[in-house]
């Protein structure tokens, strides 16, 4: 296994062989543990998802985002009470002290079986997906990737939980109906009118457990250092940026760190594809073994209502 750093400083972001980590290789496990409990980010390679698979998904999103606005607006999530479909520029505001983010998004999520009793509850976390008929093959491509990416994310999460001293199998049992959200982010060139309150995505922490981020390899993502300042991070298609969310920080009693990050934007377009890997809606994400109860859906609903402009409450 090769890595970018042996953590002399917690602000370094390591590159880890995912296959070795999931196989329990001691060096990979130690490096992942230090990443999860320190800087809160790492990159992984040697994964089950090929570069060609990831590039195909990036290309599919790019083709969609370059469609005319009138065509995309037929699938505008602002018309719904959930977060499925297209989000225009300004659809999200992750930082209340910044302006709404100028990126566009397309979100899809887990589909319940028709006979699943949870379906009758009409929970927004399992809302129907909105699938455009163009570009050709868009929905098939994303559905296939969603299945592969969630399988990998679960194996990776369990390996990471084990690496920080938790019971990986405890986590595995709570992801058979994951509130996992697959997103395409389209960051256009940073607008000429942008101020210091305008971002592709403003400073935030992710809300769930683990984020599996595929990118087109271009610059843009920045991770906040513990002592201040920012670290750029990227990965080519087929490698992934991994970071950890608020639920996993709570679930592990603060051992795993949810680290703030942002995209200011550059003079080039950028596509990224995060899978926000969140547990079943009824999972208790309070520290394992504690007497507390924190329902995953309650935390996620609060954060969605604060973030998506069409869900924000006065």
N, C-alpha and C positions, 0 to 999 in steps of 0.2 A: 504494500500500500504506500502511496505517496501522498503527502499533504503539503499545503502551502505554509504551514506554520506548526511548530510545537509550542504551545501557548506560553511564551515568555510574557506576553501581554494579552489581556482579555479582549483587546480591540482587534486582534487579528482574526480573519475569517478563513477557516481551513477548508481544504478540498479533500473529500473523503470518498473512498471506494465503497459504494452502497452495498455491493454484494458481500464484501468482507464484513461490513458492519452488521448486516442481517444474519450473517453466519456466526457472529460472536467473536470475530478476530479481536484479541485484546487491545492492539494498538488502535484499531478503528473505533472500538468501543470507548476507549479513554479519550480520544480526540473528540468524538461526538458528545460525550458527557461534558467535556470542558466547553465546547461550543454552546450547548444547550443551557448550561448554568452560568456562562460568562457573557459573551457578546450577543448570544441569542440568534446567530445566523451561521450557516455553513453552506458549502456547495457540495453536490454529490455527482459522481460519475459512475460508469459501469452499472447502469440501471436496466430494468426490463423494457424500458421505452427507448426505441431507437431514435437516432437523429432524424431519420426520414419520416418517422411517425410524427414527431414533434413539428418538424418543418411543414408537414402537410396540414396540421392544425393551424399553425401560424398563417399559412397561405390562405386557408379557408376564412379565417377571421379577417385578414387583410382584404380579401375580395368583398366580403360583406361590408366592411367599414367604408370602402370606396364606392359603394352604391349611392345613388342620389338620396338626399335626405328624405324626400317625399316617399321613396320606396321603403326606407328603414322605419319611417314613422308609423307604418302600419303595425309595427311590432313594438311600439313604445311602451315601456313598463310604467310610465307615468299614468297610463290609463287603467292600471291595475292596482290592487291592494297588496301586491307582492313585489318581488324583484326578479321577474322572469322577462326576458326579452332585451330590447335595445334601450340603453340609456344615453340620451343626447349629452352634449357638452353642458355642464352645469347640473347634471342629474344627481351628483353626490357632493356632499360637503363634510369631509371627514374631520375637519378642524373648524369649530365655530368661530375662531378668531381669524380665519382666512376666508377668502371668497370660495364659492363652489368650484370644484375641480374642473379644469377645461378639457379633460379627456372624454372620450366616448367609451361605453362598455357594452358587452352583450353577455347576459347571465343565463345559465340553465342549471338545473339541479336534479335531485333524485326523483325518480318516478315510482310511486307506490303501485303495487299490484292491485288490480281491480277489486279483488276480494279481501284486501288488507283492511281490517277493522279501523285502522287509523285514518283511512281515506274518508270515512264518513264525518270526521271532525273538521275537514276543510282547513287544515292548518296551512298558513302562508308559506311555511318552510318546505312544504311538499306541494306547492302550487303547480298547476299544469305548465309545462314549458311552452313557449311561443316559438314556433319554428317557421322561419321564412322559407319560401320555395326557391329562393336564389341567394347565393350562387348554388349551382347544381351540386348535390351531394353534401351540402352544408350540415344538415341535421345528422345524416348517417356518420359523417366524419366525427362530429362532436360527441355523439352517443358512444361510438366505439372508443374514443379517447377517454371519455369519462369513466367507462368501465375499467380500462387498463390503469388509469391514473389513480382511481380510488383503491384498487387492489394493492398497488405499489405503496400508496400513502399509508394504508393500514399496516402493512408489513414494516414499513419504515418507522411509523409511530411506535409500534410495539417494541422494536429494537431500541429506539431512543428511550422509551420508558424504562426498559430493562437497564440501559446504560446509566441512568441517573438513580438507580436503586429502587425503582417501582416494579410492580408486577405487570409485565407486558400483556399477559393473558387477561388480566382484569380489564384492560383497555379494549382488547380485541372483542370482548363480548358486548360492548356498548356501541358498536358501529354497524349493526346489520340494517339499520334504516338511517344512514348518516344524513345530516342536514348539510351535506357537502355541496358547495357551490362552485361550478366551473365558470370562469370568466375570461373573456377576451378584453384586454385593455388596448385602446388605440390612443397613443399620445401623438398629436400632430406637432409640427414645429412650434416652439414656444412663441405665442403671439407677440407682435410688436407692442401691443397695448398692455402687456402683462406688467403688473406691479409686484412689489415684494409681498403682496397678499394673494398672488395668483400662482397656482401650481398645477402640474399634471395630476398629481395627488399630493395633498398637503401632509404634514407630519402626523403620523398616526401609529397605533399598534393594531395588529390584526385581532379579530374578535374570538376566533375559535381555538383549535388545538395546533394544527400544523398546516403550513402553507407550502405547497409544492409548486414552485414558480418556474415555468419555462419562459425563455426569452429568445429574441432574435439575435442575441449576442451584442447588441449595441448598448452604449452607455446610457445612464439615466438614473438608475436606482442608487440611493444613498442611505447608509445605515448610520444612525447616531451613535457615536462613541460614548462610553460611560463617563469619560472626563470632559466631554464637549467636543464639538467638531463632527465631521462626517467622513465615512469610509465608502468609496464607490464599490459596487459589486455587480458582476454580471456573469453569465454562463452561456456558452454556445448551445444551440439546439442539441438535445440529447443529454446534456448535463442540466442540473437544476439548482436553483437557489432555494434553500430551506430556511424558514424561520418559524417562530413559535408564537402562539396567540395567547390572549388573556385567559381563555378557559384552561389551557394547559398550565399556565402559571398558577391559577387557583387550584387546579386539580392536584398539582404536585407540591402544594404548600409553599410556593414561591421558589422552589429549586430551579425550575425552568424559567427562563426570562423571556418576556414579550418585549421586544426592543422596538422603539420608534424608528420609522423610516419614511422616506419621501421620494418624490420625483419632481424636480424643479422644471425640467424640460430643456431641450437643446435645440439646435438648428436643424434637426433631422427628425423624421417620423420614427416611431418606435411601437412595436407590438409586444405585449407580454401576456402570458396565459397562466394566471394563478388558479390552482385548485385549493379552495379554502376548505380544509378537511375538518368538519365539525361532527360531533357525535349524534346519536339518536336524540330526538327532542326531549325525551323523558330521562336522559342520563343525569345523574347527580354529579356535578363537577366541583363540589366542595372537596377540600383535601381528603384524600383516601384515608379512611379510618376515623375521621372526625365525626362529631354528632351534628354537623351542619348539613343543610340542604340548599343547594343552589341548582335549580333546574336549568339545563342547558338552553331550553327554548326561551326561558325568561330573560336570561342574559343576552341571547342573540336578538330577541325582539327589541329589547331596549336599545341596543347598539344600531340595529337597522333603522329604527324609528328616528334616531338621532342623525343618521347619515344620509339616507335616501331623501332627497328634497321632497318627493311626492308623498313620503310617509311622515315627514316632520309635523309635529303638533305645535300649535301656537302655545 
